[in-house]
Amino acid sequence: MDNISQSEKAETANPVETLPPELRHIVGRFTATLGETIREAEGDAFYERVEFYRQQLKKIRTEKGTKLLNSILNQLKLESRDDRLKLAHAFALQLEIVNVCESAYRSWRQQMKPPLPPDLAEQKVNLTFVLTAHPTEARPSVIVQTIGSLQKLMTAGIQDHFSFDDVRITNQIRLLWMHPISKNKSPAVEDEAEYIYSLIFAPELFDYILSNKDNFVIRLRSWVGGDKDGHPGVNKDVMKNCLERSRQRIVKIIGDKLDAIAEDLAKLIAVGKASKSSLPALRQLQKDLKKVARITSTDGAKLKAWIKSWNESQKKATTFAINHPESIFIERILSSFPALVLPLEFREDATLIENALVERTSPIRQMILELSKIAGPMDITCYARGFVISNCEASQDLTNAFELLRSIGRCDSLPVVPLFESKDALVGATRILNDWLGQKKYLQHVKTHWESKFEIMLGYSDSAKQSGVLSSRHLIRQAMYDIDSTLEGFALRPVFFHGSGGSVARGGGSLKEQISWWPNSALAAPKLTIQGEMIQRIFGSKEILRSQCSHLSAEATKRKDVKIKRRDSSELDKLVLLTEQAYRRFVTDESTLNQYLQATPYSYLEMLKIGSRPSRRAQAEFSLGSLRAIPWVLCWTQSRLLLPTWWGVGSAWSSLAEKERQDLKALLSRSFFFSSFVKAVGFTLSKVELDIWELYLDRVGMSDKISLFRNEYNKAVNFVKDLSGHESMLWYRPWLEESIRMRSPHVHILNLLQILAMNDGDEALLKETLVGIACGMVTTG
């Protein structure tokens, strides 16, 4: 015991045993494997340097302040450029392996759960996920694929009573060590499409997506190739290429299914149980299928002919062939993906849509025209499912999009979808809808061609950037209930499309908490954006996907009997207003805000190659409006401040009268909305590291400003403690608090290396640290 350090004694004296021992075991086992891989590849001397830093970082769990951090930073300054990069790689991979262990463990735990009780499976809920890779997925495809293989091996080992294939797992970890964890070049839009396709068309997951599930149906869409809004790389050729790449994946799957049917038929023919004439028709189907692998201007006609041949062959087929599981699966593919592509969502800015009505060379106009030609006799909605209007702030914006589709696309069935993302748009949403639907011809069109459903997209990112997270969610909540009431007056059913990201600041966080305050109509057919690394986290295994879908469908089923009412509160309204005012005072001082952003990796984003979109809008001068929401949140996440979620709420809380605070405490137990926000703030504050942020400030000569942040942070902590009655920020999920506490110091060293990389202009190190910190924070932004 005399050899145990003071920090280790402190940890041992007050252990927080909340993480499952099985998870602790596999994390320890496979991070040790990484250590041995590093020793094997780099030698004992470098391995000992990694161990030295690891032991120093452990002390940070109990020794707060910047003294130890500065000591480690000074040690890192003495390392060579190459060794700094290898150190970043080592700690980034350690965090990535921890994530893989957690995902494998979650998959195993989900498998152990009993199926839903029968009363939750009476009616299926349609769940739609719109996938996009830009611009947060900064890892190369080889890393993504290797991590996927590693997770499968770990999951299989856990299922086999924690008996692991160490040889194969070690080989995957060796591959991870030998490859940079960050990309060497900016991805093209098609690369981002391939990233999505590599996940969702993986055989086991795709089989699950299309399987017959008791209580929900999964529907998939993609932004990639259709999202023209602010994306200079998207045009009609890119759109076509993205569609074609998903076509080739689906054609390959169908071809394999046809091979399996033919193989079984051949066995029956050999024993005289099937006619030899059944095989030629099947072989012809396979031959004709290859002709539609490429998308041409006559695609719809060719595809329709193939589907007709398939249907005719099914009519003539034997009972065995019709009921063959692969035949049934092909039918499900045709039902879910009638054009044999992953359908796109189009999006363009309202002003550019207006321009497209007269500008023949407009990219979005050309995309709609091209898709109309490709679809031909098939409905265009087989290829695209919506036309989203960014910055929709007037009913004329809906009219312009509608007329563009009618005049150029000659399409009645593709719905126009207003995206309400700014504060003004969210407040004015019902006025816009009343103005447009109040025109008889448009209302009749919705009822006739859109099945009396009207889709609305809600933007979390820009409203949060503009007003802060509390105000953003409050606006979205009000808008959802008001839109619900407005559309009910027109005898229309709303479809709410949530444009949320993975981080709390972009509408993410606990799905269960988020949906708790939605109106019932929002759960009738939930539609959500899944972005960046969250695709791999949710679609990385069928067990985790099933868990997410089960939460949504179970809540939707419960709501059929229980209606959630909006609980208005003048005290909450005041808290929201005061929080927004405090947040706006910070972000609207653009000169000071720009200085703070210079302390973060913000000015380096263009060279980091984290996505195909530019990190900021093309404007001459810096402004809050010029910042794209994802890079905005990314910078605060990377520097461990996570400012948009909590800034201002503490000041607002401290300025309330005691009676108002007591009323809000009483509201907490009655309001799902308020409760979910308090939990989200607690979760975010548990990840904030002001000692790290102080070092970022120090590199730009602003460390004297840290007291401003510490003061607001302490007020925000008091906000959570006063309302929850707990000292812990994660009183409702203690295992998560322990997970953050354990992994946080290993993110610290990546922050220190990132600071050195920015000081030296070391692009390779900067990219490695950006991805590594994202792995540790489990979101880029």
N, C-alpha and C positions, 0 to 999 in steps of 0.2 A: 504493500500500500504506500510505502514511503516514496516510491518512484512515480506515483500518479501525480500529474500536474495539478495546480490549484484549480484550473478551469475544469479539468476532468472530475475532480472531487466535487465541485459545485454541481456539475451535471448529474453525478451519481447520487448526490444527496437529495436531489429533488427531480427524479425522473418523471417524464410525462409519457407513460406507456399507453399510447393511444394507437400507434400504427400496429397493424396485425403482425404477429411474429413471423408468419409465412412470408409476408412481403419484406420484412426486414432481412429474412434469410436470403431470399433470392437477390435483393439489392446488394447485400454484402458479398454474396458469392460471385456475382457477375461484374461488379466493379473491381473485385480482386482479379478476375480474369483479365480485365482491361489493364490493370497494373502489370500483370505478368507479360501481357502483349507488349506494353511499352518497354519493359526491361529487355525483352527478347529483341525488339527492333532497334532500340536506341542505346542499350547498354546500362550497366549498373549506375554510372555517374548521373545520367539524366534521370533515371528512375528515382534516385535518392533526392534529386532536386524537386521532383513532383511530390514526393512524400514529405519533404521539408515544408513546402507550401501548404500541403493538406493539413499537416499538424498545426501550422500557424493559423490557418483558417478556422480550425475547430475552436480555438480560443475565443474567436469573435462571438460565439454563441453566448458567452457570459461577460466578456470584456467589451463594453460599448464605448463609443467615442472614436475619433479619427487617429489616435496615437498609434495603435497597432496597424491600422490600415496604411498610414503613412510609412510605417516601418517596412511593411510588405511592398509598398510602392517603390521605396528606395532600393529594396533588394532586386525588384524586377527591372529597375533602370540599369542594373549592372549586367543583366542577362544580354546575350547577343541577340541580334534581330531574328536569327533562325530559331534560337531557343525560346524566345517569346512566342513565336508562332506555334511551336510545338507544345508549349505550355497551354496556350489557348485551346489548341486542338485536344489536348488531354482532358482539360476540365469541361470543355464543351461536350466531348464524347461521354464523360462520366455522367453529366446531366441528361444526355440523350438516353443512355442506357438505363438510368433511373426511370425515365419516362416509359421506356419499353417494358421494364419490369412492372410498373404500375398498370400499364395497359393490359399486359398479359394476366396479371392478377385480377383486374376488373373483369376481363373476359371469363376467367375461371369462376369468379363469384357469381357472375350473371348466369352461367350454366347451372350453378347449384340452386338457383332460385326456382320455386315451383311455378307452373304456368298460371296465367291469370284465371281467376274463378269464372265459371260459366256466365254469371250475370254481367260481366264486363265484356263479353264477346258476342252480344246479341246483334249488333250492327257494326259494320266496318266503317272506319273513319279514313278518309282520303288524306294522306300526308304528303305534301309536295316540298321537295328540297331543291333549291336552285343553287348550283355549285359554281364557285369561281375561285381560281387560284391566284389572281392578282390582288395586290402586289406584295403579299407577305411571305410567300413560300420561297425562301432564299436558298434552299438546299438543292444540290444537283440530283438528277433522277437516280443515279447509282446509289447515293446515300439513302434516298427515300425507299428504294427497292430493297436494299440491304437491311434497313431497319424493319421493313415489313417481314422479310424472311426471318430475322432474329425474333420478332414478336411471335411468329407462328411456332418457332422452335421452343420458345419459352412457354408458350401456352400449352403446347403438347406435353412438355415435361411436367408442368404443374398438374395437368390432367392425369398423367401417369404416376400419380402419388409422389410428385416432386423428384422424379427420376429423369435427369436431363441428358440429352445427347451432347456431352461436353465437347466432343471433337468438332461437330458442326457449328455449335455456338461459338467456340473459340475461333473457328475459321471466319465466321461472319464478323466478329469483333476485329480480327486482323484486317479484313477488308475495310472496315470503317477507319482503322488507324491509317491505312495506306492512301486514303482518299481525302482531299479537302472537304470540309463539311459545308463550304459555301461555294457558290457558282463562280466560274471564271468569266462568264460573259452574260449579258442581259438575255433573258429568255424571250423568244418570240411568242406571239399569241398562241401559235400552234403548239409550242412546247408546253404552255400552260394547259392547253386542252389535253395533251398526252398525259400530263400528270394526273388529271382527273380521271381519264379513261383507264389508266393503269390501275387505279384503285377500284372503281365501281364495276369494271368488266372482269375483275379477277374472278375465276370460275366459282369458288365457294360463295363469295359475297353476292355475285350476280344471281346465282341460283337462289339464294335466300331472298333477294329483292323481289324476284318474280314468283316466289313460292306462294302457295295459298295459305295465308295467315288468318287466324280466327278473328282478329279484332281490328286490323288496319291493312291498308293498301299503300304501298310506297310508290310515289311518282317522282321522277327525276327530270330536271331541266338543267340548262347551263347558260351562264352569262357569256362564257368565253367564245368569241366569234360573233356575238350579237350586240355586245355592249359598246356602242360607238361613242357614247357620252364621254367626251374628254380624252378619247383614246386614239391618238394619231395613227396607230398601227392597224386599226380595224377598217376593212373595206370589203367589197363584195368578194374578192378573191380569198381573203382570209376567212370570211364567213363560210365560203364553199369548202375551203380546205379543212376547217374544223368539223363541218358536217361530214365530209368524206372520211375523216379519220375515225369518227364514231361509227360510220357505216361499215368500214372495213373490219372493225372489231366485232360488230354484231353479225356481219356476214360470216366471219370465221366461226363464231359460236354456232350459228345455224348450220353451217357446213359440217361441223363436228357432230351435231345432233343427227343430221341426215346420215352421216357415216355410221353412227351407232345403230340407227334403225335398219340400214342396209345390212350391217353385219349380222343382226339378229334374224332378219328375213332370210339371209343366205343359209343360216343354220337350219331354219325350218324347211327351206327348199331341198336341202340335202337329205332330209328324212321324209320328204313327200308331204309335208304339212302346209306348204304354201306353193302358189303357182309361180313358175319362172317369169311370167309376164309382169309380176309386180316390181321386179328390180329395174327394168329399163326406164320406167316412168320416174322412179326415184333418182336414177343416175342423171336423167335429163334435167330434173329439178336442180340437182347440184351443178350441172354444167351451166344452166341459165342463171343460177344465182351468182356465179362469178362475173357475169356480164353487168350486174348492177353494183359491183364493188366500187366502181368509179362513178362519181356524180357528174352527169352531163346536163345539157340544156333540155334533154328529153327524159330526165330522170323519172318524173312522176309516171309517165306513160309506160316506161320499161318496168318500173317497180309494180305498177298496177297489173301488168300482164303476168309477172311472176307470181304475185299473190293469187291471181285468178287460177293459174296453173296449180298452185299448191291446194287451193280449195277444191278444185276438180279432182285432183289426185286423192284427196281425203274422202271424197264421195265414193270413189271406186276402190279404195283400199280395203284390206281385210280388217275385221274387228281387231285383230292383234295389232296391226299397224296404227289404226286410229287411236287405240287405247295405250299405245306405247308411251312411256313417260316422256320420251324425247319429243314425240309428236305433240303431246299436251304442252310441253315447254315451248315449242315453236309457236303454238297458238297464243301463249301468254306473251311472247315477244311481240307478235303482230298486234296484239291488243294494246300493249304498253308503248310500243315504239312502231306505229303503223308505217312510218316512212323509213324504218330501219336506221334511224339516227337518234342521237340524244337531242331532243328539241331545244331550241335556243329561246332566250328572252332577248328581244331587241330593247335598246334604250338609247335615247338621244335627248339633248337639251331642247327645251321648248322653243328657244329663239332659232336654233338651227333647223328644227322641224318646220317652222314658219318659212324660213329661207328656202327649204327644200321644195316648197310648193311651186317656186318659180325658177330655181337654179337647177338646170338639167344635170350638172356635174356634181351635185351634192352627194357625198358618200352614202348617207342614209337612204336617200332616194334611189341610188343605184343598187343598194343592198336589197331594198324591198322589191324593186323591179326584177333583179336577178333571181330572187327567191320565188317570185311569182312564175317566172319562166321555168325554173327547175321543177316546181310542184306540178305545173301543167294540170292534168285532170284530177290530181289528188288535192285535197284541201290543204291550204297553206299552213293550217294549224297542226298538220302532221310534222312540219319542220320547225315551226316557231309557235309559241303559245301566248305571247303578249307583246305589246308595244308600249314600253314604259316611257313616260314623259318626265324627264328631269326638270327641276325648277318649275313645276306646274303651279302657277299662281293666279290663273284666270281661266274662265270657262272657254275663252277663245283658244287657249292652248290645247284643250281637248278637241275642239272643232278642227283645228289645223291638223292634228295627228289623224283624226278620223278621215278628213278629206284626202290626206296624203295616201292613206291605205286604200281608199275607194278609187281615187283617180289613177294612182300609179300601180298599186298592187292588185286592183280589181278584186278586193277581198272584203267580204262582209263578216266573216267569222272570227278574224283575229281581233281580240279586244284591245282597246286603248286603255292604258293604266296610268292614272295620274300618280306621280310621286310627290307626296307632301313631305318636304324635308326641312325647310326653314321654319322659323317661328311664325312668320307671317302666313306661310302656306298652311301650316297646321291649324292656326286660329281661323283662317278663312276657308277651310276645306268644305264646310257645309254650304257656305255661300256659293262656292264654285260649282258644287254638285247640283244645288238647287237651280242655278242659272242654266246649266247645261241640260240636265234631265227635265227641266221645265219646258224645254222645246220638244214638242210632241214627236217629231220625226226621230230624234235621238233616243227618246225613251222607248218608242216602239221598236227601234232597231235593237236595243239591248234586250228587250223581251223576246224578239223574234230570232235573233242570230246569236245572242250570248246567253241563252237559256235563263234569262231573267237574273243573271248573276252579274254583279258589278265589282270589279277588282280594284283595290286601292293599295298602293305601296306606301309604307310608312318609313321615313328615313330617320334612323337613330343617330348616325354619325355626325351629320352636319348640324343638326339641331343641338346635339351635345357639345360640339365644338363652339357653337355660337352662344349657347346659354348655360352650359353645364349639364351634368347628367340628371340631376333632380328635376330641373325645369324641363328638360327634354322629355323625360318619361312622363311627367305630369301633363305636358302638352299632348303627347301621344295618347295617353289614357283618355283625356278629355275628348280628343279627336275621334277615337275609336267609338266611344259611346254616342257622340253626337252624329257621326256618320251612320252608325247603326240605326239610330232613330230616323234620320233623314231618308235613308234607302228604304226603310220599312214603309214610310209614307208613300213611296213610289211603287210599292209591292215588289221590291227587288231584294235579293239576298246578297249581303256583302261577302267578299273574299278579301281578307286582310293579308297582304304580302309584307312580311317583316324584313326590312333590309338591315338586319343586325349583324354585327361581326362577333368575333370570339371574345374580345375583352369587354369588361363591364362598361368602359367608356364608350363602347360602340354598340351597346344593347345586348351584350352577351352576359355570361354568368350562369347561374343555376337555371336550367330550363324550367324546372318545377316551380321555382320562385317567380320566374318571369310570366308564365302562363296563368299564375294564380289570380292576377288582377285583370286579365283580358275579359271582355264581355263574352257571353255564350256564343254569339255569332262568330267570333274569331276562332273558336275551337271546332266549328262545324266542318271546316276543311282547311286546317292550318297550312300556311305556306311560308317557308323561311329560307333566307340566304345562308349558306354554309361557306365560309371563306377560308382560304389559305390553309394553314396547318390544322385547322379544325376539321377539315375534310378527312385527314388521316386519323385524327383522334376519334371521330364518330364513325367513319366508314372503314376503320382499320380492322375491325372484326365484326362478324354478324351478331355476336353477343352484345357488344356495346351499342350497335345500331338498333338492335331489338329493344334494349333497355330504354333508349331515347324515345323510340316510337311508342313503346308501351306507356311511358309517362304521358305523352300527348293524348293517346287514344283513351287511356283510362280516365283522364281528366275530362275529356270531351264527353265520354259516356256518363260520368257523374253529373255533368252540367245539364243533362236532359231533364233531370228531376230537381236540380238546385240552381236557381238563377242568382248570379252574383250581381249585386246592386252597387252602383257607384256611390261611395260614401263621401259626401262633400264635407269639408271642414274649413272654417274660416282661419283657424290656427294653422292648418297645413298650408293653405293658400298663402298666408303671410310668411311662413317659413320658406316656401318655394320662392316667393318674390325677393325676400332678403338674401337668400342664397344666390339667386341669379344676379342680383345687383352687385354682391361682393365678387362673384366670378367675373362679371362683365368689367368691373373696375380693373381687374388684373389683365384680361386679354385684350381690352380695347386701348390700353397704353402700348401702342404698337412698337414704339422705339425701345421701351424696356423689355417688352415681350421678345422682340428680336434678339436682344442681348442675352436673355435667358436661353433662347433656342440655340444660340451659338455655343452655349456650354454643352449642348447635347450633340448627337451625331447628325443633326438636321442638315447642316451645310454639306455633308458628305453623301447624302442619300443618292444623288444622281450617279455617283461612281460605284455604289455598292451593288448594283445589278440585282436588286431584290424583286424586280417585276418588270413587265413590259410597258407599264404606264409611267409617265413622268411623275415625279414626287410632288410637283406643285403646278398650278394652272399658269398659263402664259400671261403674266401681268408684269408691267414694267417695274413696279415697286412692291416691296414686301407689304402684305396685309394679312389679316386673319382669313379673309375670304380667299386669298390666293393659295392657302395651304390646303392640300387634300387631307381629308379626315383620317385616312389610315396612317400616312406618315406622321401626321400631327400626334396621334396617340402613340405611335411607335417610339417617337423621341422621348416622351415622358415615361414610357415603359422601360426603355433601354437605360435611362438614367435613374431608374428606381423611384421616381417621384409620383407617377400615376396621377398627376394633378387633376385632370378633368372630372374625376368622379367625386372627389371630396373637397376641392377648394371652395371655400365660402360657407359650407354648411356649419362649420364650427362657430364662425363669427355670427351667423344668423341665429344659431341656437343660443349663444351667450347673450344676445341682445333681447331675447324674448322675456316677457314678464313671467314670474313664477306660476301664475294661474295658467298662462298659455302653455308653459312646459308641462304642467300637470295634465292639461287637456290632451296634449299630444301623447303623453304616456298612456293615457286611457285609450286613445285612438289606435295605438300600436297593436293591441290585441284584437281589434275589430277590422282593421284595414289591411288587406293583403298587399295593397300597393305600398303603403308606408312601411310595413314590416319587411317587405322584400328589399326596399331601398336601404333601410338601416342595416340589414344583413350584407348588402352589396358594399356599403361603405366600410363595415367592419372587415370584410374580406380584403378590400383594397388597402386599407390602412395596415393590415397585417403584412402586406408585401412591400410597403413603403420603407425605404432605407435612407433616412436623411443624412447619415454620416457619409454615405456614398455620394449623395447629391451635393454635399458640401465640397467634395473633392472635384466634382465636375465644375462647380462654381469657381473653385480656386484656380482652375486652369485658364479661366478668362478674367481673373482678377476681381471676382465678385463674391468671394467667400464671406465678406462682411454682411451680405444679404441673407445669410442662412437663418438669422434670428427671425426674419419675417416668416419663413416657411415653418420653422419650429413652433412659433407661436400659433399659426393657423392649424398646424397638425395637432398640437395639444388640445386645441379647442374642438377639433373634429373627434379626437379620441374621447373627450368628455361627452360629446354628443351621443356616441354609441354607448358608453358606459352608463350614462344617466338614463337612457331609454331602456337598455337591456337589463340593467341591474347586475351586470357581470363585469368583472375586471378584464376578462378575455375578449378580444375582438371577434373570436370565432367560437363563442360559447355554444353555438348550435351545431358545430361540426369540429370537435376537438382533434380528430385524426388529421384534418387538413392543417390545423395550426401546427401540429408536430411535423407534418411533411414540409411546410414552408420553413420552419425553424431549422430543420436538418439540411435542407438543400441551399438555403439562402447564402451561407458563407462561401459556398463553391461557385456562386454567381459573382460574389464580390471580386474574386481575382480576375474574372473576365472584364468587369468594370474597370479595374485598375489597368489592365492591359489595353482596354479600349481608350482610356485617357492617354496613355503613352502613344498609342497608334495615331490618335488625332494630333497630338503634339508633333509627331514625327512625319505625318502624312503617309503612314504605312498602310497602304490600301489592303494588302493581303491580311494583315493582322486585324484591321478594322472589320473586314468582312467576317473573319472567323469569330471575332468577339460578338458581332451583331447576332449571328446565328446561335452562338453559344448562350448568350443572355436570353434570347428568345426561348431556347430549350429549357433554361432554368425557370423562366417566368411562365412557361407553358402558353405563351402567346406573344406574337410580335406586336400586335396592336389591332 
